């Protein structure tokens, strides 16, 4: 059984759909029950007869997820259930594979909005930490997206290496390749621009891009920074920072972009920059590589593991170093071409098929293991 209640969520949803599609191609024998919310049914439908959708409108990160979902799982009695996030059904005691993408929610503040909303988010941290520890302690097997997070779990939570596996994700270029390029207003024929795509939580460290732009602008007033993605409550703070640093005219925030616009941005940007302090994988950098874009990356968390030698790295706390790296790439077009070629070669290391095959092996092994709760009861 696979918990697919978050197909509408950008990162987790893409991971889950790709995993389902990969499993359909490699396993025609085992029966799969896929828990989905009714509104998400258009996002994935079975193409193999051994996959069945089960309607489950229990929202993630709710009390019902801890109270009702375990009862549903016990009633359906799967041999193994895959929980694609560590927040789901912590009290379920059967065999379970749990995906832990990263430890960001444990280490960084993700509250936003009004004071009341921020306080509410902070209060939710305590039960989340308890749930997380419970899942890590009781999972039959844990899947991480990188070796970096695997080592974190082994060190911080004393997870045995045999109980956790790393399965890289992959960047799909098919959707972007099929999209028709759509220029973003105000950027065509307007000089080079630096690109960032993603959300704007504090750990994403987007502020350093604006700070680096301000340093760069002392010599290069023709370069702009494009921050793509819906900024929400973080927009005003970034615009205020840009104004204080006198680069507000050089920062472009188009908000949500279509696949066609994203394709155009990747194809026309001078470089892609990932300044994050914490990532589970850093998929946007790989996505940029599929479009031939050179990548600059923070040295934080798993990013060097994922990008390897196909990126230029900088200290995520040093705006001066980032500004210098940007300037160097702008002044050395040959280096950009070299990085793009290295990115193309790097992509061969990633595929959703490999992700599905490794995860399928985890299911097979977990199906023959006794859950840790059962072990405790028998002791």
N, C-alpha and C positions, 0 to 999 in steps of 0.2 A: 504494500500500500504506500502511496505517495501523497503527502499533504501538499496540495497545490492551491491553497486558498488565497495565495497572493500573486496570482498571475498578472494582475493589473499594476503591480509594483515594478518599477523600472528594472532594477538590478536583479532582484530575486525572481521576478516574473520571467525575465529572459533566460535566466539560469534554469528554471524549472521547465519551461517549454523546450529548450534545447535538450535537456536531460531526457524528457519524455520522448522526444523525437528520436534521440539516439537509442534509447532502450527499445523502442518499437522496431528498430532496424536490426537489433542484435539478439533479441529474445522473443521467440515465437512460442515458447513452451509454458513459462510461468504465467499465472494469472495476476494482473495488476488492477487494483482498485485505486482510483484517483479522486481524492476529495477536492471538490471545487465549489466555489460560490456560483450561484445561478447566473449572476451578471457577467461572470467570466467565461461562460461556456463558448461564446464566439471566438475566444482567444486560442482555444485548442480543442480539437475533437479527435477521438481515436481513429487511427488509420489501420490498426491491427485488431483482430478479433479478440485477443487476450487482454485488451485494455478496456476498462469500463469506468465511466464517470459516475461518481456518487455525489449527489447534491449535499453540500454542507455549508450552510450560511452562518457559521460561527465566525465572527470577526476576529482578526488577529489582535493581540495585545488587549484582551478583555478578560473579565472574570470568567465569562462563559468558556473561554478557551482553556482555562484550567479546571473548570467544573464539569462542563458537558462533553468536551472533546475526549477526555479519557474514557468516559462511559461509552461513547460511540465506538471508540477503538476496541474496547473490550468486547462490545457486542458483535462487531464485525470480525474480531479475532484473526487478524492477519498474522502470517508467519513472521514478517518483519514490516515495520512501518518506518518510512523515511520522513523525518521532520526537517524541512529545508531551512528552518531557523530555530535557534535554541529557546525561543520563548513559548513554544507550543506544548501543551499537554505534559507538563513537568511531572505530574503524578502518575502518568502511565507507566506501568511496571513491566510491560512485555518487551520483546526484542525490538530495539529501535536504533536506527542510524540517524544521527543528528549532524546537520551541517552547521559549522561555525565559520562564518565568513571572516570575522575579525573581532577584535576586542574593543572597538571604538566606543561603544556605548558604556563600557566600563571605565574608560580612561578619559573621555572628553565630554564636555557639556554640550548637549544638543538642544537645549531649551531655546525658545524663541517667542516672539510676540509680546503681549502685555505682561505686566508683572505677575498677574494671577496665573496666566498660562505657563510662564517660566517656572513659578513655584510648583505648580501641579506636575510639570514634567520632572522637576527635581525630586519630588516626593515619590514618583513612580520608580525612581532608580533603585530604592531599597528592595521592593519585591522583585524587580527584574534581576538584581544581583543574586537573590536567593534562588530564583527560578533557574538562572544560568548555572549556578553551582550544582543545583540538583540535577540538571540535564547532563552536565559534564561527568558527574559522579555515577549516574545510572545508565548512561548510553551503552548499548552493546558495542557500538563503534562510532567514532566521530570522523567526519570528513571536513577537511579545511580546503581552502582554495589555493593556499600556498604553503610551502615548507616553512616560511617565516612564522605563520600563525600556528602551524603544527608545533614548532619548537616553543612558542609562547605558552601553549597549553601544557606541554610537557613540563616546562619550568615552573610556571605560576600555579598550576593546579595539580601538579604531580601525576599527570596522565601518563600511563605506560605507553611507550612508543608503539607497541603492537596493537594498541586500541585506537590509534588515530592515523589517518592516511591523508595525504595531500593530493588533490585532483585539480589541476589547472583548468581555467576556463578557456574560451577562445573568442576571437573577434570575427563576427560574420560580416562579410562585405556584400553579400548577395542583396540585402535590402537596400543598402546605399547605392549599389551598382544599378539596381533597377530603377531607382528614383531619378526623376528629371531635375537637373540642376536649376535652382531658383535663387537668383542673387538676393542678398540681403540689402535692403534699402540703405543708401548712403555710403556703401563700401566699395562699389564697383569703381575702378579707375581712380582710387583715392589714396594710393600708396600702400606700403606694406603694413600688415597687421599681425599681431600675436593673438593666438586663439586659446580660450579655455572653455570647456564644456562640462557642466555638472551642476551640483547644488552649492549652497553657500554657507553651510554650517561652519562654525569657527575652525574645526579641525581641517577643513578644506583649504584654509590658509590663503584665501583669495586676496586678502589685504596686501600680501607681499607682492602680488602682481602689480597693483597700483603703485606701491612704493618703488618698485623697480622701474616702472614706466616713468615715474617722476625723475629718477636719476638718469635714465636713458634720454629723456627729453631735453636735457641740457645740451646735448650734441645732436640729437635726432628728433626734431619736432615733427617729422613726417610720419612717425610710427604710431599706430593706434593699438589699443587693447580691446579685443572683443570678448565679452563675457556672455556666453550663450547658456540658456537655461533659465527657468523661472526663479527669480531671486526672492520673491515674497517680501517678508519683513526685513530682509537684509539689504535691500536695494538702497534705501536712503542713507544708511551708514557708509556704504561704499561710495556713493555719489558725494557725500559730504567729505570723505577722505580725499577723493579726487579733486574736489574744489579747493580744499585746504592746501593740497600739494600743487595746485595750479595746472592740473592736467584734465580737468573735467571735459574739455573739448576733445580730448583724445581717447576717452573711454566710451565704448558703445555697448549698450545692454539691450539686445533685441528681444530678450525674454525667451519664451518657448519658441523653438524653431522646428519646422517640418523636416522630414527626411531629405527633401530636395534642397532646402536651405542649408542643412547640416552638410550635405555632400558638397555644396558650393563653398561653404566655409573651409572645409578640409582641403578642397582643391585649390583654394586661392590664398589661404593664410601663408605667412612666411614660416611659421613653426607652431607646434602645439606645446603648451606648458602645463605640467601637472605639479602644482606646488604643495600638495597635500602633506599633512602631518601623520595621517593614518589612513590606510587603505586595506581592503580585503583582497583586492587584485589590481585595480587601476585599468579597467577595461577600455576607457576612452583613449588612453595612449596607444594601445594596440589598434583600436579602430582608426586612429589617425594614421598609423603606419600602413594600414590597408589602402589608404588613399594617397600614399607617397609623401606624407608630411613628416619632416624631421621633428624629433621629440626632445624636449628638455624636461627633466624630472627632478623632483626632490629626492634626496638620499634616504628619506624616512621609510620606515616599516618595510613592506614587501616589494616596493617598486623596483629596486635594483635587481631583485630576483626575477621579476617578470620581464623587464625591459632589457636586461643583460647589457651587452656592449653596444646596443642599438640606440642609446640615448646619451645626452650630455647631462651630467648631474650637478646639482648645486645644494648647498646647505639651505634648508627651508627657513632658516632664521636670518639669512644674510641677503638682504635685498641688493646690496652692492655686487655680490658674486653673481646673482641672477641677471642683473642689468648688464654686467660685463659679458656673460655667456650669450645673452641676446644680441648684444652689439657685435660680438665675434661672428655669430652665425650670419647676421645681416651683411657683414663685410666680407664674408668668405662663402660665396655661393657654391664653390666646389665642395666645401665641407657639408653643406646642406644636402647636396646630391649624394655624397658618400653616406650620410646618415640615413637618407631615404632608402638607399640600396641595402644597408645593413638592417633596417627595419623590415624590409621585404623578406630577407633571409630569416630573420628572427621569427616571423609569423609561421614558418614551417614547423615550429616546435609545438604549436597549439592547434587543437582540433576538438570539437564537441564530441566526435566519435571516441577519441581517447578518454575524454571525461566520462562518457557513458560506460565505456568498457571497464574502467577502473571502479566506477560506482557499482556496476553490476557485480563485479567480483566481491565488493564489500557486502552487498546483499547476500550473495551466496555463502560467504564465510559467516556472516551474522546469523543466517538461518540455521547454522549448525552449532551455534554457541548457546549456552544457557545465559539468560539475562543476569546481570549482576544482582538484581533484586532477588532472583531465584536462588542464586548462590548464597546470599545472606540468609534467606529463609531455610536453606538446607543445612547451613553451618550449625 
